[in-house]
Structure formats: structure tokens, C-alpha cells
Amino acid sequence: APAPVPAPAAPTPAPTGEGVVTAPMPGKILRVLVKEGDQVKTGQGLLILEAMKMENEIPAPKDGVVKKILIKEGQTVDTGQPL
């Protein structure tokens, strides 16, 4: 297995297929529902983002494989930030 690459923090939700999933709004990552290497289908929930006291499930934009998770649970994200 390849050596682990140091991450800025523990990883969390991610690029799918050839696209990168980004935060649609600023908020806090409550839960990551997938892990790196997972196969996902269009519309499948990738993570739960809390914004304005509401929980929002962020879906996969298309079928693919989670290549890398760039955020972690509890992390605050900004609009457009890669997940």
C-alpha cells in the first residue's frame, strides 16, 4: 500500500468521477457519509452540511468514485470550497 500522504486535517467528502464537489453554502460539516474509494451514484448523499441551523445533505453530482475527501467532520467550510 502507498504511504499515507499527510493531510491538513482528517479527510472528509470529495471529488466524484471527474468533478469536484464544492460547498453550496457556508456551514459546518456534521457527518461524512462516504469514504475514499466508495462507488457513488448520482444523487447519493455524500455529507451533511449544517447551515443556518438546517441540515443539508450534499448529493453526488454524478456516478463515480470518491477519489479524495478534503474536509473533516466538525470543519467549517465556505461557499465554493472543495469537499
Sequence and secondary structure as in RCSB ss.txt:
>XXXX:A:sequence
APAPVPAPAAPTPAPTGEGVVTAPMPGKILRVLVKEGDQVKTGQGLLILEAMKMENEIPAPKDGVVKKILIKEGQ
TVDTGQPL
>XXXX:A:secstr
       SSS  S  BTTB  B SSSEEEEEE   TT EE TT EEEEEEETTEEEEEE SSSEEB      TT 
EE TT B 
